[in-house]
Amino acid sequence: MFTPNPHVLVLAGPGLVADLRLLTEVADREFAALGVGGTVSAASDLPAFRTALESPDVLVVLPGPDPEARSLFAERPDAVWLDLTKADAPLPAPAGDPGFTGGAGSSGVMGASGGAGGPGGAAFAGGAGEPGGAAFTVGAGGTGRPGGPEEPGGPGGAKVTAGTHIHGRGIWGLTWAIRHAVHRLRRPAQRIPYGDHPDQWVEVRLPYEVAGEAPAEVPPAGVPAASPSYENGGQDPTAAREAGERAPAAVREAEEHAPAATRGNGGGDQAPTVVLLHGGFWRSIWGADLMDALAIDLAERGFAAWNLEYRRPDLHGWDATTADVARGVALAAESARGPLVVIGHSAGGQLALRAAADDHRITLAVSLAGVLDLAEGDRRHMSSGAIAVALGGSAAEAPAAYRSSGPLERLPLGVPQLIVQGGGDDLDLVDFGRRYARAAQESGDQVTYLEMSGDHFDVIDPASPIWRATAGAVAEHRRPS
């Protein structure tokens, strides 16, 4: 079951530096687009803020600078908490709170009971945190508030999934926060960790038997105990392996108990598994929530959708990013019962093609507005030098990273590819997409280039013509006999 039309409360904390009218305009546009009711309210002081947090509505909370207001994160971890600025200070949760247990922490959240922090972080109830956030796992009909899975259900009796802390996206971040809050309530996902770090998780949505029904639930995999830090963004290989071994078993168990219609047609044509890799120029202020809508759309089309989070290189280094993507793809490949497709958006497009070059269990790699020429993109100083920051230097300074990660440098990939580009996007990305597609074809790869009207985010908008054309092309893909 799910709540089709929740009411969203956007709550501004005391002292928030933002124009309330502008926040209301942004929120009202998003409420209308999502077909939900919503209200924007500002709390003038801490008592009013605390009272508003008791609302049964779906909450998007902008706590503002007040330390006491920020400390109330622990009281509503099921809410989406939004900082307009990049959060250098964590949202604190009181250590020893009985409602929070286990797990390693994520940036932006203070360590809680039993949890060893990543950069100032903790995961709640045995889950791994979202980027800048915390995981909060409950059973079906559970509350999502502190106190455990046996409490009454969340708004509308729906299952409430992990809490989230989004930060550093400015006023536009409110759009993404509202979307994430609504998407995860309407179509809950099951989060499965594949490593110790709180940014090492995947949210799985199995195919929906019928549009409007919730997916089969994936039993949560255990989270290994926190382990010491390792060089180059690595982790204890034993703990990582154990986490990876538990996760596919959890997915297989869920699939075995899912309705038959969600497991393919009983013949050789099994539903594809799709791994989604978000973009954001490899910066940690952007996360897997960007791909929520596509994950839901793919599940409704009969795919098993795996929305992968990974450690970003601005905090953890390039090796950690590529290792996480490889590990997440390997996990999906082990669980897949049909073709394995990897779809990446923007910076994630580069990661998708790199993954396909490294792992030929992938049967189709899809780039949506991908950054497909790393060396030239760095020379053009795209996104204020984001490529050199991510890879650890320019092509001259870090040649091995560019050789191993540049889609052009890796040709031929030996895997079928679909290169999708909106004609109204950044002209450098249009240039990269066209030149890459030609070079890939000349290398002998099987490549389809799809360019239609649309901007950088239309390619991840389920309502857009360019995404519908992309989804149709992916649906036609089957493993060669």
C-alpha positions in Angstrom: 0.0 0.0 0.0 1.1 3.6 -0.5 -0.3 7.1 0.0 -1.1 8.4 -3.5 -1.8 12.0 -2.5 0.0 13.0 0.7 0.0 16.4 2.1 3.5 18.0 2.4 4.5 20.5 5.0 7.6 22.5 4.2 8.8 23.8 7.6 11.2 26.7 7.8 13.1 26.9 11.1 13.8 30.1 13.1 16.5 32.3 11.6 16.4 30.7 8.2 18.1 33.0 5.7 15.7 32.8 2.7 12.8 34.7 1.3 9.7 32.9 2.5 7.6 34.0 -0.5 10.2 32.6 -2.9 10.3 29.3 -1.0 6.5 29.2 -1.3 6.5 29.9 -5.0 9.1 27.1 -5.6 7.1 24.7 -3.4 3.8 25.5 -4.9 5.1 24.7 -8.4 6.4 21.4 -7.2 3.2 20.5 -5.3 1.3 21.1 -8.5 3.7 19.1 -10.7 3.5 16.1 -8.3 -0.3 16.4 -7.8 -0.1 16.8 -4.0 -1.3 19.3 -1.5 1.2 21.3 0.4 1.9 24.1 2.7 4.9 26.3 3.5 5.2 27.4 7.1 7.8 29.4 9.1 8.4 28.8 12.8 9.2 32.0 14.5 10.9 30.4 17.5 12.1 27.1 18.8 8.9 26.0 20.6 6.8 26.7 17.5 9.3 24.7 15.4 9.2 21.8 17.9 5.4 21.7 17.8 5.4 21.8 14.0 7.6 18.8 13.9 4.8 16.8 15.4 2.7 17.2 12.2 1.5 14.0 10.6 2.2 15.5 7.2 5.1 14.5 4.9 7.8 16.8 6.2 10.5 18.8 4.4 12.4 20.6 7.1 14.7 23.6 6.6 16.1 23.9 10.1 18.2 27.0 9.6 21.2 28.0 11.7 19.8 27.5 15.2 21.8 24.7 16.9 18.8 23.6 19.0 16.5 23.5 16.0 19.1 21.4 14.1 19.5 19.0 17.1 15.8 18.0 16.6 16.8 16.0 13.5 16.6 12.9 15.8 12.9 13.5 16.5 11.9 13.3 12.8 14.5 11.3 10.9 11.7 10.2 8.5 11.6 13.8 7.2 13.7 15.2 4.5 16.0 17.8 6.1 17.3 20.5 3.8 20.2 22.9 4.2 20.3 25.5 1.4 24.1 25.9 2.1 26.7 23.2 2.1 26.6 21.7 5.6 30.0 21.9 7.2 28.4 21.1 10.6 26.5 17.9 11.2 22.9 17.6 12.1 23.3 16.1 15.6 21.4 13.1 17.0 21.8 12.4 20.7 24.2 9.5 21.4 22.5 6.7 23.4 19.0 7.4 22.1 17.3 3.9 22.2 15.6 4.6 19.0 18.8 4.7 17.0 21.1 1.7 16.6 24.0 0.3 14.7 25.7 1.3 11.5 28.4 3.6 10.3 27.6 7.2 9.9 27.4 9.6 6.9 28.5 13.1 6.5 26.1 15.6 7.9 24.8 13.4 10.7 26.4 13.0 14.1 27.2 9.5 15.4 24.4 7.8 17.4 24.1 4.8 19.6 26.5 2.1 18.5 27.4 3.9 15.3 30.9 4.8 14.3 30.8 8.0 12.3 32.0 8.6 8.8 32.7 12.3 8.5 30.5 13.2 11.5 27.8 10.7 10.7 25.7 7.7 11.8 23.2 5.4 10.4 20.0 4.6 12.3 18.4 1.3 12.8 21.1 -0.7 11.2 20.9 1.1 7.8 23.5 2.9 5.8 23.0 6.6 5.5 22.2 8.6 2.4 24.7 11.2 1.2 24.8 13.7 4.0 22.0 11.8 5.7 21.0 8.8 7.7 19.2 5.6 7.1 16.2 4.8 9.2 14.6 1.3 8.5 11.2 0.2 9.7 9.0 -2.7 8.9 5.8 -2.5 6.8 3.5 -0.1 8.5 6.2 1.1 10.8 6.5 4.6 11.9 9.9 6.0 10.7 10.1 7.9 13.9 12.5 6.9 16.7 11.4 4.0 18.8 11.5 1.0 16.6 9.5 -0.8 14.0 6.6 -1.8 16.2 5.1 1.7 16.5 2.1 2.8 14.5 2.5 3.6 10.8 3.6 6.8 9.3 1.3 9.3 7.5 -1.5 7.3 5.9 -0.2 4.1 7.4 2.5 3.9 4.7 5.9 2.5 5.2 8.4 5.2 5.7 11.9 4.8 4.4 15.3 6.3 5.3 15.6 9.8 6.4 17.6 12.2 4.2 19.7 15.3 4.7 20.1 17.2 1.4 22.5 20.2 1.4 24.4 22.6 -0.7 21.9 23.0 -3.6 20.6 26.4 -2.7 16.9 27.3 -3.1 16.7 24.8 -6.0 17.3 22.1 -3.4 13.8 22.6 -2.2 12.5 21.2 -5.4 14.6 18.0 -5.0 13.7 17.7 -1.4 9.9 17.8 -2.1 10.3 15.3 -4.9 12.3 12.9 -2.8 9.8 13.1 0.1 6.9 12.3 -2.2 8.6 9.7 -4.3 9.8 7.6 -1.4 6.4 7.6 0.3 4.5 6.7 -2.9 6.9 4.1 -4.0 9.1 2.9 -1.1 12.4 1.3 -1.9 14.5 -1.2 0.1 18.0 0.0 0.9 20.8 -2.5 0.8 24.3 -1.7 1.9 27.2 -3.1 -0.1 30.0 -1.8 2.2 30.8 -0.2 5.5 30.6 3.4 4.5 27.2 5.2 4.7 27.4 6.2 1.0 27.7 2.6 -0.1 24.1 1.5 -0.6 21.6 0.7 -3.3 17.9 1.3 -3.2 16.0 -1.6 -5.0 12.6 -1.3 -6.5 11.5 -4.7 -7.9 9.0 -4.6 -10.8 5.5 -3.7 -9.8 3.0 -6.4 -10.7 0.3 -3.8 -11.6 0.6 -0.1 -11.8 -0.5 1.3 -8.4 0.7 -1.6 -6.3 3.7 -1.4 -4.0 6.8 -3.5 -4.9 7.7 -6.8 -3.3 9.7 -6.0 -0.2 13.4 -6.8 -0.1 14.4 -8.0 3.4 17.1 -5.7 4.7 20.6 -7.0 4.6 22.7 -6.7 7.7 25.2 -3.9 8.0 28.7 -4.9 9.0 30.3 -3.4 12.1 32.3 -0.2 11.4 35.9 -0.8 10.5 39.0 1.3 10.4 39.7 3.7 7.6 42.0 2.4 4.8 44.1 4.4 2.4 42.8 5.6 -1.0 39.2 5.7 0.2 39.2 1.9 0.7 37.7 -0.2 3.4 38.3 -3.5 5.2 38.0 -6.0 2.4 36.6 -8.7 4.7 33.8 -6.5 5.9 33.1 -5.3 2.4 33.0 -8.9 1.1 30.6 -10.0 3.8 28.3 -7.1 3.2 28.3 -7.9 -0.5 27.6 -11.5 0.1 24.5 -10.8 2.3 22.9 -8.3 -0.1 22.3 -10.5 -3.2 20.9 -13.2 -0.9 18.4 -10.6 0.4 17.4 -9.6 -3.2 17.0 -13.2 -4.3 14.8 -14.0 -1.3 12.5 -11.1 -2.1 12.3 -12.1 -5.8 11.4 -15.7 -4.9 8.5 -14.4 -2.8 7.4 -11.8 -5.3 4.4 -12.4 -7.5 5.2 -14.4 -10.6 4.4 -11.5 -12.9 7.3 -9.6 -11.4 9.8 -12.3 -12.2 9.5 -12.3 -16.0 7.2 -14.4 -18.2 8.4 -17.8 -17.2 10.4 -18.3 -20.4 13.8 -17.1 -21.4 12.8 -13.4 -21.5 13.4 -12.3 -17.9 12.9 -8.7 -16.8 16.1 -6.7 -17.1 17.9 -5.3 -14.1 18.8 -1.6 -14.5 21.5 0.0 -12.4 21.1 3.8 -12.1 24.1 6.1 -11.6 23.4 9.7 -10.7 25.4 12.7 -11.8 26.3 16.0 -10.2 29.8 16.4 -11.6 31.0 13.8 -9.0 30.3 16.3 -6.1 29.0 15.1 -2.8 26.1 17.7 -2.6 24.4 15.6 -5.3 23.0 12.1 -4.6 20.9 9.2 -5.7 17.7 11.1 -5.0 18.2 12.6 -8.5 17.3 9.3 -10.0 14.2 8.5 -7.8 11.7 9.3 -10.6 13.5 7.1 -13.1 13.8 4.3 -10.7 10.0 4.4 -10.1 9.3 4.7 -13.8 11.5 1.7 -14.6 9.9 -0.4 -11.9 6.5 0.4 -13.3 7.7 -0.7 -16.7 8.7 -4.1 -15.3 12.4 -3.6 -14.7 14.2 -4.3 -11.4 15.6 -0.8 -10.7 18.8 -0.5 -8.6 19.5 3.2 -7.7 23.1 3.2 -6.6 24.8 5.6 -4.2 28.6 5.7 -4.2 31.3 7.7 -2.5 32.0 10.9 -4.3 35.7 11.8 -5.2 35.6 15.3 -3.7 35.5 13.7 -0.3 36.9 10.2 -0.9 39.0 10.2 -4.0 38.5 8.8 -7.5 39.6 5.3 -6.7 36.8 5.0 -4.1 34.2 6.2 -6.6 35.2 3.8 -9.3 35.5 0.9 -6.8 32.0 1.6 -5.5 30.4 1.6 -8.9 32.2 -1.6 -9.8 31.1 -3.3 -6.6 27.5 -2.1 -7.0 27.3 -3.3 -10.6 28.8 -6.7 -9.6 26.1 -7.0 -6.9 23.4 -6.3 -9.4 24.9 -8.7 -11.9 25.0 -11.5 -9.3 21.3 -10.9 -8.6 20.1 -10.3 -12.2 17.9 -12.9 -13.9 17.8 -11.2 -17.3 19.8 -8.6 -19.1 21.9 -6.1 -17.0 21.6 -2.5 -18.1 23.5 0.4 -16.6 22.1 3.9 -17.0 24.1 7.0 -16.0 23.2 10.7 -16.1 25.7 13.4 -16.6 28.8 12.5 -14.7 27.1 9.2 -14.1 27.1 8.6 -17.9 30.9 8.5 -17.8 30.7 6.1 -14.8 28.3 3.9 -16.7 30.5 3.6 -19.8 33.6 3.0 -17.6 31.7 0.2 -15.8 30.7 -1.4 -19.1 34.3 -1.4 -20.3 35.3 -3.1 -17.1 32.4 -5.6 -16.7 31.1 -7.3 -19.8 28.2 -8.8 -17.8 26.6 -5.5 -18.7 24.5 -6.0 -21.8 23.7 -2.4 -22.5 25.3 0.9 -21.3 23.2 4.1 -21.5 24.6 7.6 -21.2 22.1 10.3 -20.5 23.8 13.7 -21.2 27.1 12.1 -20.2 30.4 13.8 -19.7 32.1 11.5 -22.3 35.4 13.3 -23.1 37.2 13.9 -19.8 40.4 15.3 -21.2 38.7 17.9 -23.4 36.1 18.6 -20.7 39.0 19.5 -18.4 40.7 21.6 -21.0 37.4 23.5 -21.4 37.2 23.9 -17.5 33.7 22.5 -17.4 31.8 23.2 -14.2 34.7 25.2 -12.7 37.2 22.5 -13.1 35.2 19.7 -11.7 36.8 17.0 -13.8 40.4 17.7 -12.6 39.1 17.9 -9.0 37.3 14.5 -9.4 40.2 12.7 -11.1 43.0 14.2 -9.0 44.5 16.5 -11.6 44.5 17.3 -15.3 45.1 14.8 -18.0 48.8 15.7 -17.9 48.9 15.4 -14.1 46.9 12.2 -13.7 47.2 10.4 -17.1 46.4 6.9 -15.7 43.1 8.0 -14.3 42.1 9.5 -17.6 43.2 6.5 -19.6 41.2 4.1 -17.3 38.1 6.2 -16.9 37.7 8.2 -20.1 35.0 6.7 -22.4 36.8 7.7 -25.5 40.1 6.3 -24.2 38.5 3.0 -23.5 37.0 2.4 -26.9 36.0 -0.2 -28.1 34.0 -1.0 -25.0 32.8 -4.3 -26.4 29.3 -3.7 -25.1 26.2 -2.2 -26.9 25.6 1.4 -26.0 22.8 4.0 -26.2 24.0 7.6 -26.1 21.2 10.0 -25.3 21.6 13.8 -25.5 19.1 16.6 -25.3 19.6 19.2 -28.0 19.0 22.0 -25.6 21.7 21.0 -23.2 25.1 22.5 -22.6 26.7 22.7 -26.1 29.9 21.0 -24.8 27.9 18.0 -23.8 26.1 17.9 -27.2 29.6 18.0 -28.8 30.9 15.2 -26.6 27.9 13.0 -27.3 28.1 13.4 -31.0 31.8 12.9 -31.2 31.8 9.9 -28.9 29.0 8.2 -30.8 30.9 8.5 -34.0 34.2 7.3 -32.5 32.5 4.4 -30.8 30.9 3.3 -34.1 34.2 3.7 -35.9 35.8 1.5 -33.2 33.4 -1.3 -34.0 31.1 -1.0 -31.1 27.3 -1.3 -31.5 26.1 2.2 -30.8 22.8 4.1 -31.0 22.8 7.8 -30.8 19.5 9.5 -29.7 19.3 13.3 -29.8 16.0 15.0 -29.3 14.8 18.3 -27.9 15.3 18.6 -24.2 17.6 20.0 -21.6 20.0 18.4 -19.1 17.3 17.3 -16.8 14.6 16.3 -19.4 16.6 13.1 -19.9 15.8 12.0 -16.4 12.2 13.3 -16.4 9.7 10.4 -16.9 7.2 12.7 -18.5 9.6 14.0 -21.2 9.5 12.7 -24.8 13.3 12.1 -24.7 13.1 9.8 -21.7 10.1 7.9 -23.1 12.0 7.3 -26.2 15.0 6.1 -24.1 12.9 3.8 -22.0 11.4 2.3 -25.1 14.8 1.6 -26.5 15.9 0.0 -23.3 12.8 -2.1 -23.1 13.5 -3.5 -26.6 17.0 -4.6 -25.4 17.5 -8.3 -24.8 20.6 -10.3 -24.3 21.8 -11.7 -27.7 21.1 -15.4 -28.1 
